[in-house]
């Protein structure tokens, strides 16, 4: 296993994304001979290449398939599939392949800040941001890194920042702790990462085209429960609980649940979030952490997110009041069950981030009577279970996007009495027509919910663009002059 010294080591960095560029800068600063490769060769990549070349990195654009001669280590960007030609060639030659996360772990100084790590199919970004707020409320210098925000190699030290200094170096004092969001891609390429505490929030089919199978996807997630780690698992999710139970050598296990917690769990008692895991006597003691009203936006799955973040914060020693203050200071990211407006007694909610069935199911479960806006690219995922589970909540459905017919077929099987409007348009005015049709189906007290269950790329640049289109369309609906707009 390559652990150093880095000086003179020939490293190929695959991909000029954010993490790839950060890895190349850090390795070059450590004395490695770095060649960065990317199949793209546009103006953006050329500008990035020029910046890296100034730091001594050799860059090869327009060819992401050929392994540079003499390579001793490959550091791959998370989006590169294991069967990519360059990675396949490295594996065949016995050359070690790691990701930026594993590189960051190996680069940590002796007094490095501990990691509190989060993975799961849904909720990772929300939990890592909630956790960072709780840690800050406890008085710790904390940073959210990984699959969100700052690349981890920049946070652990070494000249990785875009201006020459890493975020660690830009502070007079080092970080006390890092809140680390890890995707299944990043975990796939990790082998020795051992967080102080970690959580698997939930598991549902996703990214199977990349991993090749559900077993491989789950296996990547399982790596987060490393020897010595406090395993914070979702007691309401069978796979998360099983991964914690099977994890070898973990320091301890603590569950979180939307039920009344048992000893060793965090959970809900009436309108309170309570801890019976990180207290002196879990059998007879509970610590009050926060009220349900402190969780924003309020939805069952977001309460679970808050409990997961609380479990990690408590594992690090944060007091109960820091959990409460952290939740109160947390500002949700846009496009996640985001209340947009009330128009004529109908709530309009943007959850454009709900790009697969598990996420959409959590969003739909938060409301009683829904006009559902759905559609997009389903990426081969089945929607029958989703439609079956939410059928009783649907006032109506408006479908858009390329795979809308598959949702329509599921609705015909499991919700045949629910009115469905098909909007085939894909032009810039399509979302206005979608919102207008939804308003026509809604009644006062209903929620018009954009929870598309599909990716956005058939109609929009990304899910934020889709969400912004929805917000703008609702704004135009509201501006039409209904006096009940609030």
C-alpha positions as CSV (number, residue, x, y, z in Angstrom):
1,X,0.0,0.0,0.0
2,X,1.4,3.4,-1.0
3,X,1.6,5.7,2.1
4,X,4.6,7.8,1.3
5,X,7.0,9.4,1.1
6,X,5.3,11.2,-1.7
7,X,8.4,12.9,-3.0
8,X,9.1,11.7,-6.5
9,X,6.1,9.3,-6.7
10,X,4.6,9.2,-10.1
11,X,0.8,9.8,-9.6
12,X,-1.9,9.9,-12.2
13,X,-4.9,12.0,-11.2
14,X,-7.9,11.0,-13.2
15,X,-10.4,13.8,-13.8
16,X,-10.2,17.6,-13.5
17,X,-13.2,18.0,-11.3
18,X,-13.1,19.9,-8.0
19,X,-11.7,17.0,-6.0
20,X,-9.3,16.0,-8.8
21,X,-7.7,19.4,-9.1
22,X,-7.4,19.6,-5.3
23,X,-5.7,16.2,-5.2
24,X,-3.3,17.3,-7.9
25,X,-2.3,20.5,-6.2
26,X,-1.8,18.8,-2.8
27,X,0.3,16.0,-4.3
28,X,2.5,18.4,-6.3
29,X,3.1,20.4,-3.2
30,X,4.2,17.2,-1.4
31,X,6.8,16.5,-4.2
32,X,4.9,13.9,-6.2
33,X,5.3,13.9,-10.0
34,X,1.7,14.4,-11.0
35,X,0.0,13.9,-14.3
36,X,-3.6,14.9,-14.5
37,X,-5.8,13.5,-17.3
38,X,-9.2,14.4,-18.5
39,X,-11.1,13.3,-21.6
40,X,-12.6,16.8,-22.0
41,X,-10.7,19.6,-23.8
42,X,-12.8,22.7,-23.6
43,X,-12.0,26.3,-22.6
44,X,-12.8,25.5,-19.0
45,X,-10.4,22.5,-18.9
46,X,-7.7,24.5,-20.6
47,X,-7.9,27.2,-18.0
48,X,-7.8,24.6,-15.2
49,X,-4.8,23.0,-16.9
50,X,-2.9,26.3,-17.0
51,X,-3.4,26.8,-13.3
52,X,-2.2,23.3,-12.5
53,X,0.8,23.5,-14.8
54,X,1.9,26.6,-12.9
55,X,2.1,24.4,-9.8
56,X,4.2,21.7,-11.6
57,X,1.4,19.4,-12.6
58,X,1.6,17.9,-16.1
59,X,-1.9,17.9,-17.7
60,X,-3.2,15.8,-20.6
61,X,-6.5,16.8,-22.1
62,X,-8.6,15.0,-24.6
63,X,-7.4,11.6,-23.6
64,X,-8.8,10.0,-20.4
65,X,-8.2,6.4,-21.5
66,X,-4.4,6.0,-21.5
67,X,-2.4,5.4,-18.3
68,X,0.7,7.6,-18.2
69,X,3.9,5.6,-18.4
70,X,5.6,4.9,-15.1
71,X,2.5,5.6,-13.0
72,X,2.9,4.3,-9.4
73,X,-0.5,5.4,-8.0
74,X,-3.8,6.5,-9.5
75,X,-6.0,9.0,-7.7
76,X,-9.4,8.9,-9.4
77,X,-12.3,11.4,-9.3
78,X,-15.4,9.8,-7.8
79,X,-17.4,10.0,-11.1
80,X,-15.0,7.6,-12.9
81,X,-16.5,4.2,-13.1
82,X,-14.3,1.2,-12.1
83,X,-14.5,-0.1,-15.7
84,X,-13.1,3.1,-17.3
85,X,-10.2,2.1,-19.6
86,X,-7.5,4.0,-17.6
87,X,-8.7,2.5,-14.3
88,X,-9.0,-1.0,-15.8
89,X,-5.5,-0.7,-17.2
90,X,-4.1,0.4,-13.8
91,X,-5.9,-2.5,-12.0
92,X,-4.6,-5.0,-14.6
93,X,-1.0,-3.7,-14.0
94,X,-1.4,-4.0,-10.2
95,X,-1.2,-0.3,-9.7
96,X,-3.1,0.9,-6.6
97,X,-6.2,3.1,-7.3
98,X,-7.6,5.3,-4.5
99,X,-9.9,8.3,-4.4
100,X,-9.4,11.8,-3.0
101,X,-11.0,10.7,0.3
102,X,-8.5,7.9,0.9
103,X,-5.7,10.3,-0.2
104,X,-6.9,12.9,2.4
105,X,-6.9,10.2,5.1
106,X,-3.3,9.2,4.3
107,X,-2.2,12.8,4.2
108,X,-3.5,13.7,7.7
109,X,-1.0,15.1,10.1
110,X,-0.4,13.3,13.4
111,X,-2.7,15.7,15.3
112,X,-5.4,15.7,12.6
113,X,-9.0,16.6,13.4
114,X,-11.2,13.6,13.8
115,X,-13.8,12.9,11.1
116,X,-17.6,12.5,11.7
117,X,-18.8,10.8,8.5
118,X,-22.2,10.6,6.8
119,X,-23.4,8.4,4.0
120,X,-26.7,7.1,2.8
121,X,-29.0,7.2,-0.2
122,X,-30.8,10.4,0.8
123,X,-30.2,13.2,3.3
124,X,-26.4,13.3,3.4
125,X,-26.0,17.0,2.6
126,X,-28.7,18.0,5.1
127,X,-27.2,16.0,7.9
128,X,-23.7,17.2,7.3
129,X,-24.8,20.8,7.4
130,X,-27.0,20.2,10.5
131,X,-24.0,18.5,12.2
132,X,-21.7,21.4,11.3
133,X,-24.2,23.8,13.0
134,X,-24.3,21.6,16.1
135,X,-20.6,21.4,16.4
136,X,-20.2,25.2,16.0
137,X,-22.9,25.7,18.6
138,X,-20.8,23.5,20.9
139,X,-17.9,25.9,20.4
140,X,-15.8,23.8,18.0
141,X,-14.1,25.0,14.9
142,X,-15.7,22.6,12.4
143,X,-16.0,22.4,8.6
144,X,-18.3,20.5,6.3
145,X,-16.3,18.7,3.6
146,X,-16.3,15.7,1.2
147,X,-19.1,15.4,-1.2
148,X,-20.2,18.9,-0.2
149,X,-18.2,22.1,-0.1
150,X,-14.5,21.9,0.5
151,X,-12.5,18.9,-0.9
152,X,-11.2,16.9,2.1
153,X,-7.5,17.1,0.9
154,X,-7.7,20.8,1.3
155,X,-9.1,20.6,4.8
156,X,-6.5,18.2,6.2
157,X,-3.6,20.5,5.3
158,X,-1.0,20.9,2.6
159,X,-1.0,23.5,-0.2
160,X,-4.2,22.6,-1.8
161,X,-6.3,25.7,-1.9
162,X,-6.9,27.6,-5.1
163,X,-4.8,30.5,-3.8
164,X,-1.9,28.4,-2.7
165,X,-3.0,27.7,0.9
166,X,-5.5,25.2,2.2
167,X,-8.5,26.1,4.3
168,X,-6.6,24.6,7.2
169,X,-3.6,26.9,6.7
170,X,-5.9,30.0,6.3
171,X,-7.0,29.6,10.0
172,X,-4.7,30.5,12.9
173,X,-5.8,27.3,14.7
174,X,-6.6,23.9,13.1
175,X,-10.1,22.5,12.9
176,X,-11.3,20.6,15.9
177,X,-13.4,18.3,13.8
178,X,-14.5,17.7,10.2
179,X,-18.1,16.8,9.2
180,X,-17.6,14.6,6.2
181,X,-20.2,13.7,3.5
182,X,-19.2,10.6,1.6
183,X,-20.9,9.2,-1.5
184,X,-20.9,5.5,-2.5
185,X,-18.4,6.4,-5.2
186,X,-16.0,7.9,-2.7
187,X,-16.3,5.0,-0.3
188,X,-15.7,2.5,-3.2
189,X,-12.2,3.9,-3.6
190,X,-11.4,4.0,0.1
191,X,-9.7,1.3,2.1
192,X,-8.3,2.7,5.4
193,X,-10.6,5.6,6.3
194,X,-11.7,5.2,10.0
195,X,-13.9,8.1,11.2
196,X,-14.4,8.7,14.9
197,X,-18.1,8.3,14.3
198,X,-20.2,7.6,11.2
199,X,-23.7,7.0,10.1
200,X,-25.5,5.2,7.3
201,X,-28.7,7.2,7.0
202,X,-30.7,4.9,4.8
203,X,-30.3,2.6,1.8
204,X,-32.4,2.3,-1.3
205,X,-31.5,1.4,-4.9
206,X,-29.4,4.1,-6.6
207,X,-26.3,4.4,-8.8
208,X,-26.6,0.8,-9.7
209,X,-25.3,1.5,-13.2
210,X,-22.1,2.7,-11.6
211,X,-21.7,0.0,-9.0
212,X,-23.1,-2.9,-11.1
213,X,-25.3,-4.4,-8.5
214,X,-27.2,-3.6,-5.3
215,X,-24.8,-5.7,-3.3
216,X,-21.9,-3.7,-4.6
217,X,-23.6,-0.4,-3.8
218,X,-24.4,-1.6,-0.2
219,X,-20.9,-2.9,0.2
220,X,-19.4,0.5,-0.6
221,X,-21.7,2.2,2.0
222,X,-20.7,-0.4,4.6
223,X,-17.1,0.7,4.5
224,X,-18.0,3.8,6.6
225,X,-18.4,1.6,9.7
226,X,-14.7,1.0,10.2
227,X,-12.9,-0.6,13.2
228,X,-12.8,1.8,16.1
229,X,-15.7,3.9,14.7
230,X,-18.9,4.7,16.6
231,X,-21.6,3.3,14.3
232,X,-24.7,5.5,14.4
233,X,-27.3,3.6,12.4
234,X,-31.0,4.1,11.4
235,X,-33.0,1.7,13.5
236,X,-35.9,2.2,11.2
237,X,-34.0,1.2,8.1
238,X,-33.3,-2.6,8.0
239,X,-30.2,-2.3,5.8
240,X,-28.6,0.5,7.9
241,X,-29.2,-1.5,11.1
242,X,-27.8,-4.7,9.5
243,X,-24.7,-3.0,8.4
244,X,-24.0,-1.7,11.9
245,X,-24.7,-5.1,13.4
246,X,-22.3,-6.8,11.0
247,X,-19.6,-4.2,11.2
248,X,-16.4,-5.7,12.7
249,X,-14.5,-3.9,15.4
250,X,-16.6,-0.8,15.8
251,X,-16.2,1.1,19.0
252,X,-20.0,1.0,19.8
253,X,-23.4,1.1,18.1
254,X,-26.1,3.8,18.6
255,X,-29.4,3.8,16.8
256,X,-31.7,6.6,15.9
257,X,-35.5,6.1,15.4
258,X,-38.7,8.1,14.9
259,X,-40.2,5.9,17.7
260,X,-39.7,6.2,21.4
261,X,-36.0,5.2,21.9
262,X,-34.8,2.2,23.7
263,X,-31.6,2.2,25.7
264,X,-28.8,2.8,23.2
265,X,-31.0,4.9,20.8
266,X,-31.9,8.5,20.0
267,X,-35.6,9.0,19.2
268,X,-38.8,10.9,19.7
269,X,-40.9,11.2,22.9
270,X,-44.1,13.2,22.3
271,X,-42.8,16.4,20.8
272,X,-39.2,16.0,21.9
273,X,-35.9,14.6,20.4
274,X,-34.2,12.6,23.2
275,X,-31.0,10.7,23.6
276,X,-30.7,7.4,25.4
277,X,-27.4,6.4,23.8
278,X,-24.8,9.0,24.8
279,X,-25.8,9.4,28.5
280,X,-24.2,7.9,31.6
281,X,-27.0,5.4,32.2
282,X,-29.0,4.6,29.1
283,X,-31.2,2.1,31.0
284,X,-32.7,4.8,33.2
285,X,-31.6,8.2,31.8
286,X,-32.5,10.3,28.8
287,X,-31.2,13.7,27.7
288,X,-33.6,16.2,26.1
289,X,-32.0,17.4,22.9
290,X,-34.6,19.6,21.1
291,X,-38.2,20.0,20.2
292,X,-39.8,18.8,17.0
293,X,-40.5,22.5,16.2
294,X,-36.7,23.0,16.1
295,X,-36.5,20.8,13.0
296,X,-36.9,22.8,9.8
297,X,-38.4,22.1,7.4
298,X,-40.5,19.8,9.4
299,X,-41.1,16.3,7.8
300,X,-40.6,12.8,9.2
301,X,-37.5,12.2,7.2
302,X,-36.0,15.5,8.3
303,X,-36.6,14.5,11.9
304,X,-34.6,11.4,11.2
305,X,-31.8,13.6,9.7
306,X,-31.7,15.7,12.8
307,X,-31.4,12.6,15.0
308,X,-28.6,11.3,12.9
309,X,-26.7,14.5,13.1
310,X,-27.4,14.7,16.9
311,X,-26.0,11.1,17.3
312,X,-22.7,12.1,15.6
313,X,-22.5,15.4,17.5
314,X,-23.1,13.5,20.8
315,X,-20.5,10.9,19.9
316,X,-18.0,13.8,19.7
317,X,-19.2,15.1,23.1
318,X,-21.5,17.9,22.1
319,X,-23.9,18.8,24.9
320,X,-27.6,18.6,24.5
321,X,-28.1,22.4,24.2
322,X,-25.7,22.5,21.2
323,X,-28.0,20.1,19.4
324,X,-30.9,22.4,20.0
325,X,-29.0,25.6,19.0
326,X,-27.5,23.9,16.0
327,X,-30.9,22.9,14.7
328,X,-32.3,26.4,15.3
329,X,-29.4,28.0,13.4
330,X,-29.5,25.5,10.5
331,X,-30.6,27.0,7.2
332,X,-31.9,24.3,4.8
333,X,-30.4,24.2,1.3
334,X,-32.8,25.2,-1.5
335,X,-34.8,22.7,-3.5
336,X,-35.3,20.3,-0.5
337,X,-39.0,20.4,0.7
338,X,-38.8,24.1,0.3
339,X,-42.0,26.0,0.9
340,X,-42.4,28.5,-2.0
341,X,-45.7,30.2,-1.5
342,X,-49.4,29.8,-0.5
343,X,-51.7,30.6,-3.4
344,X,-55.5,30.5,-2.9
345,X,-55.1,28.3,0.2
346,X,-52.8,25.8,-1.6
347,X,-49.2,25.3,-0.5
348,X,-46.6,25.0,-3.2
349,X,-43.5,23.0,-2.2
350,X,-40.3,22.6,-4.2
351,X,-38.4,19.3,-3.6
352,X,-36.6,19.2,-7.0
353,X,-33.8,17.3,-5.2
354,X,-36.0,14.3,-4.9
355,X,-34.5,12.6,-8.0
356,X,-35.2,8.9,-7.1
357,X,-38.1,6.9,-5.5
358,X,-36.7,6.8,-2.0
359,X,-36.3,10.6,-1.8
360,X,-39.7,11.2,-3.4
361,X,-41.4,8.8,-1.0
362,X,-40.0,10.7,2.0
363,X,-41.3,13.9,0.6
364,X,-44.7,12.6,-0.3
365,X,-45.1,11.1,3.2
366,X,-44.8,14.6,4.7
367,X,-48.2,15.9,3.4
368,X,-51.8,14.6,3.6
369,X,-53.4,15.8,0.4
370,X,-51.1,16.3,-2.6
371,X,-51.1,17.3,-6.2
372,X,-47.9,15.7,-7.3
373,X,-45.7,17.0,-10.0
374,X,-43.5,14.2,-11.2
375,X,-41.3,13.1,-14.1
376,X,-37.9,13.2,-15.6
377,X,-35.2,10.5,-16.2
378,X,-35.9,7.5,-14.0
379,X,-32.5,5.9,-14.6
380,X,-34.1,2.4,-14.8
381,X,-35.5,2.6,-11.3
382,X,-39.0,1.1,-10.5
383,X,-41.7,3.4,-9.3
384,X,-44.5,0.9,-8.5
385,X,-43.8,0.7,-4.8
386,X,-43.6,4.5,-4.6
387,X,-47.0,5.0,-6.3
388,X,-48.6,2.2,-4.3
389,X,-47.4,3.8,-1.0
390,X,-48.6,7.3,-1.7
391,X,-51.8,6.6,-3.7
392,X,-54.1,7.5,-0.8
393,X,-52.5,10.9,-0.5
394,X,-52.9,12.0,-4.1
395,X,-55.5,14.6,-5.1
396,X,-54.1,14.6,-8.6
397,X,-50.9,14.2,-10.6
398,X,-49.2,16.3,-13.3
399,X,-46.6,14.5,-15.3
400,X,-43.7,15.9,-17.3
401,X,-40.4,14.8,-18.7
402,X,-39.1,11.9,-20.8
403,X,-40.1,8.9,-18.5
404,X,-43.5,10.3,-17.5
405,X,-45.2,7.4,-19.2
406,X,-43.7,4.9,-16.8
407,X,-45.1,6.9,-13.8
408,X,-48.5,7.1,-15.7
409,X,-48.5,3.3,-16.0
410,X,-47.8,2.8,-12.3
411,X,-50.6,5.2,-11.5
412,X,-53.0,3.3,-13.7
413,X,-52.1,0.1,-11.8
414,X,-52.2,1.5,-8.3
415,X,-54.1,4.8,-8.3
416,X,-56.6,4.5,-11.1
417,X,-59.1,7.0,-9.6
418,X,-56.5,9.8,-9.3
419,X,-56.8,12.5,-12.1
420,X,-53.6,12.6,-14.2
421,X,-52.6,15.4,-16.5
422,X,-49.8,14.7,-19.0
423,X,-47.7,17.7,-20.1
424,X,-45.5,16.7,-23.0
425,X,-44.0,20.1,-23.5
426,X,-40.2,20.6,-23.1
427,X,-39.8,24.2,-24.0
428,X,-39.0,27.1,-21.6
429,X,-42.6,27.6,-20.8
430,X,-43.3,24.0,-19.9
431,X,-43.1,24.5,-16.1
432,X,-45.7,27.3,-16.3
433,X,-48.1,24.9,-17.9
434,X,-47.3,22.2,-15.3
435,X,-47.9,24.6,-12.4
436,X,-51.1,25.9,-14.0
437,X,-52.4,22.3,-14.5
438,X,-51.5,21.5,-10.8
439,X,-53.3,24.6,-9.6
440,X,-56.4,23.5,-11.5
441,X,-56.4,20.1,-9.7
442,X,-55.7,21.5,-6.2
443,X,-58.2,22.5,-3.5
444,X,-57.7,24.7,-0.4
445,X,-55.6,22.8,2.1
446,X,-53.8,20.8,-0.6
447,X,-50.1,20.8,-1.3
448,X,-48.7,21.1,-4.8
449,X,-45.5,19.2,-4.5
450,X,-42.7,19.1,-7.0
451,X,-41.0,15.8,-6.1
452,X,-40.0,14.6,-9.6
453,X,-38.6,11.1,-8.7
454,X,-36.5,11.5,-11.8
455,X,-33.3,13.3,-12.8
456,X,-33.6,16.6,-14.5
457,X,-31.3,16.4,-17.5
458,X,-34.0,15.7,-20.1
459,X,-35.4,19.2,-19.6
460,X,-33.1,21.2,-17.4
461,X,-29.3,21.7,-16.7
462,X,-29.7,20.2,-13.2
463,X,-32.1,19.8,-10.4
464,X,-31.5,23.4,-9.1
465,X,-32.5,24.8,-12.5
466,X,-35.7,22.7,-12.4
467,X,-36.5,23.9,-8.9
468,X,-35.8,27.6,-9.9
469,X,-38.2,27.1,-12.9
470,X,-40.9,25.8,-10.5
471,X,-40.3,28.8,-8.1
472,X,-40.6,31.2,-10.9
473,X,-43.7,29.6,-12.3
474,X,-45.4,29.7,-8.9
475,X,-44.4,33.3,-8.6
476,X,-46.1,34.1,-11.8
477,X,-49.2,32.2,-10.7
478,X,-49.2,34.2,-7.4
479,X,-48.8,37.5,-9.3
480,X,-51.9,36.7,-11.3
481,X,-53.7,38.5,-8.5
482,X,-55.5,36.1,-6.2
483,X,-56.2,38.0,-2.9
484,X,-55.5,34.8,-0.8
485,X,-51.8,34.7,-1.8
486,X,-49.6,34.8,1.3
